[in-house]
Amino acid sequence: MWPNRVCVFVIGFGLVVPSAFAGFTAAENFNLFGDQQNFTCPGIGGVCGAIAAINSFIFLENMYPGTYRLPNAPGLLTPNYVAANNNDPIDSNNFANTGWQVGTNPPRTGYYNRTGTAGGDYIATLTDWFSDFAPNTSRLSSWFAGSTQNNRLPTINDLGGELAAQEDVQIFVQNANFYHVLTLYSLVCTDNANTMCTARWQDPNDPTNGTYSSAVTINGGQLSIAGVLGAGGAVNITAAFSESPIPEPETLAFVAGGVMLLLVSRFSVR
């Protein structure tokens, strides 16, 4: 991985919820995400942040076709989508490295060639992508130290709320020697204090495998998970990013200890 870049989890769609809720299930349909595989570019051990973004853009197009698709045309967010493979290597590379230009809009720089902070550059790249390919359709949010929107680490409530509202989300994770991006598509908490939670995610290095999961622990106020490919130990969630259509999905009411959304398994027919 690029040493000053964190790879991201894509958490799919979520719901805007009260500041605290107890015991919940929030999940998205894993079948709706793209299957783009992470790939290696010269000098880079992968471009997981870009891959996570593209796979989640495919989710947005499938979940909200009225917003992100035109009749008889590719999705607005993935104009080079390959239906036969459920992927988009061209747009993945554009988002990551090559950059892009749409019409008379300014030329854009790919994420890994920007020179700011990992979180600041990621939200800026997302903003440019949505502004160029699907203008005036979406709301973007971020949670990380230094974010101009939510200047703090993401919490269980943040992630559960985004998933329950079916919003697309990316999350940065890392430990001392590891940076990666995953797509989180399910979060289940079974206790009133939301300390007994399990996360499930899509890994850009193995995007068709929907079985990756881990208990979520809280260490010093920071969320952590284990079992991420190649991590060699637990990783901390250091940032989260979400994208949703305007108007946002209807807000759902959490019922304490109740099930909000039915978990849809990846193992249904694709």
N, C-alpha and C positions, 0 to 999 in steps of 0.2 A: 504494500500500500504506500501511497505517497505519504511521507512522514508527517506533513503538517495538515493532512486531511483525515477526517474521520469518516468511516463508512456508516451507512444509515439503515435503520430498520424502517420498513414501510409499514405503518400500522393501518391501515385502511381507514374506513369511515368511522366517525364517532359522533356522539350526541352531545350537545351542550347541556350540562347537568348542573344541579346545585353544587355548591362548593364542597359539600361532603355527602356521601351516600354509603350505605353499609350493605355489603354482600351483593354481588351482581354478576351477570354474565353478559359480555359484550363481544360480538363476533361478526366477522364478514365472510362472504363466500369466497373461499380460496380459489375456486374455479374461475373467478372473474379477473384474476391478476394475469399479467403477461408471464411468458416463460423465457424471457431473454436471459441468456447465460452470461456471467461475468467473463470478460476477456482481458488479456494482457496487452498493454501497449508498451513501446520501447521505454525502458527506464521506469516503468510503473508496474507494481505487482497486481494490478487490477484496478477497475474503475467502479467499485461497488456502489458508490453514491449515485452515479449516473444510471447504473443498471436498476437500482432500487426505484429511482424516480420514474424511469420508463415503464417498468412493470406496474407501478402504481398508476401511471397515466392510463394504461390500458384498462385497469380496474375502473377508473373514473369514467372512461368512455363506455364501458359495459354497464356500469351501474346507473349512469345518467346520460343515456343516448340523446335525450332531447336537448341537453346542454352542450355535449361534447362530440356530437356526430351530425353530419349533414346527409340528406338522403342520397343514397348511391355513391357515397364518397368515403374515403378513409376518415378515421377519427381526427378531430382537430388537433389533438395533442400529440399524436403519433402519425404524421402524414406519410411516413415510409413503412408503416406496419405491414408485416408479412403474415397474412392470415393462415397460411399452410403450417407455419411454425409457431404461431402465436408469439412472435417476437418482433424486434425492430432494431437491428444492429446499426443501421445508418444513423437514426436519431440518437441512439445510445452514444455513439462516437461523437456526434455533434455536441450533445450536452456535456460530454466528458472533456473532449480535447479540441476538436476541429473548430467549434463555434458554428454560427449560422447567421443568416440574414433573411428577413422576410420583407418583401416589397421595398418600400422606401425607408423602413425603420433602420436604425443604426446597426452596423455589424456587431454581433455579440461574441464574447469570449467564452470558451468552454470552461467549465467549473475548475478543472485541475490546472488551468493556465492562469487563473486569477491570483492575485498576490495579496489579498487581505487575509482575514481570519477564516478558519474552516466554516464556522457557523454563519458569519456575515456573508461570505462568498456564496454559500449554498442558498440562502434565502434570496440573495440578489440574482443568482442564476435561475431559480424557480420563478422569480418575479418577471425577469426578462422573457422566459419561455412562455408563460401564460399571457403576458402582454402582447407578444408577437403572434402566437398561434391561436389563442382563444381570448381576445381582449374583452374586458368588462363582463366576464362570466364567473369569476371566482374570488374567494377570499383566502388569503394565505396567512398563516400564523406560525409562530416559532417560540420555543422555550429553550434558552441556553444563557449562560453567563455572558452578558453583553448584548443580548437581543434588545432591539428597540420596541418589541411588542410585549414579551414576558421575560424580564431580565432575571431568570432563575432556572434551576434545574426542573425538568418535568416531574410530576407526581403521579401516583396511581389514579387520582381523580382526573388529572389532565388526560392521561392515556385512555382510561375507561370512558371518559366523556366523548373523546374524539371517535373511538371505535363504535360506541353505541349510536352516535349520530351518523355513522357510515361516512365519515370523512377520511380522505386519504392522508396518511401520515408517514413521514420518514423519521427514523431515530438514529442518532449517532451512538455507537458503543465503543469502549476501549478499555484496555488495561495497560500495564507498564510498557508492553512491547507489541501491542496489537491494536489495529484500527479497522473497523469493519462496519458495513451497513446491512440491515436486515429489514424484512417487511413483517411487521407484527400484525396479525390478523385476528387474534383472539386474546382476551384477558378475562379471567374468571377469578373472583374473590369469594371465599366461602365463610368469612367471619365478619362480625360487625365492625371490627376495627380496620378491615381491609389489609391485614398483615399476612394472610394466608392466600396468596394469589398465584396463579399459573398463567404464563404467557406462551403463545404459540406464534411461530413466525415463518416467513419465507426467507431463505438464504440465497442471495444472487449467485453463489457458487454451486448451488444445487436447487434451482428454482422450481422443479416439478415435485419436490419432496415436501409434503405437508405435515410431516411427523415431528419436526423439531419443536421441543417445548422445554420449559424450565420453571421451577418455582422462582418467584420474584422475591428477593430479599432487600432489606433496607439497611444500609450501612452509613451512619453519619448523615442521614437525610438523603442519600443517593441510592437510586434503584439499581439493582444488579441482577444478572441472570447468568446461568452456566450452560455448558453444552454447546456453545457456538463453535462451528467448524474452525479448526486451526487456532483457537484462542489459547489453549493450554491452561485454562482456568476460568474463573468468573470474569465477567466484563461489566463495567458500569455504563449506565445509560446517561450520556452527557448532554444530549440535546434531542429535541423533537420538533418536527415540522409538519404542518397539516395544510391540505388544500381541499376546498369544498366549493360547490356551485353556489351562486347567488340567485335566488334566495337560498339560504342554507336548508339542509334537510330538517323536517319538522322536529322540534325538540320533544323528546320522550321523557316521561316521568319515571324516575327510578323508584322501585318499590323495595324497601329494606328487606334484604334476605331473599328477594324474588329474582326470577329470571327475566331479563329485559329482552334479549333477542335470542332466537334459537341458533345455536352453533351449526353452521352448514359445513359438512365435511368435504374435504378435497376429494374424497374417495367416491363421490357420486359421479355420474357420467359427465365427462368433459365436453 
